[in-house]
Every structure is written in C-alpha cells, then in structure tokens.
Amino acid sequence: MSIVAILLTIAVPRYFSGVDQSREVVLRQNLITVREAIDKFHADTGAFPESIEALVEKRYLKSLPLDPITESSGTWLIVAPEPPHRGKVFDIRSGAPGTAQDGSEYRTW
C-alpha cells in the first residue's frame, strides 16, 4: 500500500499539470481561430463585427468556441476598435481569472 501511495503522490501532480497545460494550449488555439475569423470578416466587409455571434451567423465560425479555462463561451472579453473603425469586436480575450503556468494572466492573452 505504501508503494502505491508513493507512486500516486508522484503521478497525480504531474497529471493535473498536464491537464492545465492542455487547457492553455486549447485556449491559445481558440483565440487564434476567433482572431483570424475577425480579420477575415473585416477584410470582407470593411467593418468589424457587431458581436462575436455575428461571426457564427455569417459563417466565419461554425460555432463560438469555449474558453477551456472557464468551460463557457459566454466569458470572452470583447475589445472594441478605436475610432474611426466601425463595429464592436476588434479583438477577443479570455475572461478566465488567474494565471497560466508561465505566470501571465489569462485575460492578457
């Protein structure tokens, strides 16, 4: 039993660290995907989208991706464009609280 306990104390922290790292990789990729869709929308229409849902409605995205840290698609933070640009969605950021394994805050990604 003590051998199993020792092995678990070594393996469990590594497992959870791997899960957190996987979530961060998915978050980065989801941000890249949505940002590319925003750029394509702007290139096609000359304006930024009025909402991130407009990217789905206009078929720039199949669906709005989840923020894997918060496990919700409703926690994205919207960055509005500066004048004179039209639209309301210039960029998107994670609304997840906390910091990543590299020490940066999720909301700054």
C-alpha positions in Angstrom: 0.0 0.0 0.0 2.8 2.4 0.8 4.4 1.9 -2.6 1.1 2.7 -4.3 0.7 5.8 -2.1 4.2 7.0 -3.0 3.6 6.4 -6.7 0.3 8.3 -6.5 2.0 11.3 -4.8 4.4 11.5 -7.8 1.9 10.9 -10.6 -1.2 12.9 -9.5 0.5 16.4 -9.6 2.0 15.6 -13.0 -1.4 14.6 -14.3 -3.1 17.8 -13.2 -0.2 19.9 -14.5 -0.7 18.1 -17.9 -4.4 18.8 -17.8 -3.8 22.5 -17.1 -1.2 22.7 -19.8 -3.6 21.1 -22.3 -6.3 23.7 -21.4 -3.9 26.5 -22.0 -2.9 25.1 -25.4 -6.6 24.9 -26.4 -7.2 28.4 -25.2 -4.4 29.8 -27.3 -5.7 28.0 -30.4 -9.3 29.1 -29.8 -8.1 32.7 -29.6 -6.1 32.3 -32.8 -9.1 30.9 -34.6 -11.5 33.6 -33.5 -9.0 36.4 -34.2 -8.5 35.0 -37.7 -12.3 35.0 -38.2 -12.5 38.6 -37.1 -9.7 39.6 -39.5 -11.5 37.8 -42.4 -14.8 39.5 -41.5 -13.1 42.9 -41.5 -11.3 42.1 -44.8 -14.6 41.1 -46.5 -16.9 43.8 -45.1 -14.6 46.7 -44.3 -16.0 46.8 -40.7 -15.5 44.8 -37.6 -18.4 42.5 -36.4 -21.0 43.9 -34.1 -20.8 40.8 -31.9 -18.8 37.6 -31.8 -22.1 35.8 -32.5 -22.1 37.6 -35.9 -19.1 35.5 -36.8 -21.2 32.4 -36.4 -24.3 33.9 -38.1 -22.2 34.9 -41.2 -20.4 31.5 -41.1 -16.9 32.7 -40.4 -17.0 30.2 -37.5 -19.1 27.0 -37.2 -19.7 27.8 -33.5 -18.3 30.0 -30.9 -15.5 28.1 -29.2 -15.5 27.6 -25.4 -12.9 29.2 -23.2 -11.5 25.9 -21.8 -10.4 27.5 -18.6 -13.9 28.7 -17.7 -15.6 26.0 -19.7 -18.0 28.6 -21.2 -18.4 30.5 -24.4 -20.0 33.4 -22.5 -16.9 34.6 -20.7 -15.0 36.1 -23.6 -13.9 39.7 -23.2 -14.5 41.9 -26.2 -12.0 44.6 -27.2 -13.7 47.3 -29.2 -11.9 49.0 -32.1 -10.7 52.6 -31.8 -12.4 55.3 -33.9 -12.8 55.7 -36.9 -13.2 51.9 -37.3 -16.8 50.6 -37.5 -18.1 47.6 -35.5 -17.7 46.5 -31.9 -15.4 43.5 -31.9 -11.7 44.3 -32.7 -10.2 41.6 -30.5 -11.2 38.9 -28.1 -9.5 37.9 -24.8 -10.1 35.2 -22.2 -12.3 36.2 -19.3 -10.8 33.5 -17.1 -9.4 34.5 -13.7 -6.0 33.5 -12.7 -2.6 33.0 -14.2 -1.1 30.5 -16.7 1.8 28.2 -15.9 4.2 30.8 -17.5 3.0 33.4 -15.0 1.0 35.5 -17.4 -2.7 36.3 -16.7 -5.2 34.6 -19.0 -7.0 37.9 -19.6 -3.9 39.4 -21.3 -3.7 36.7 -24.0 
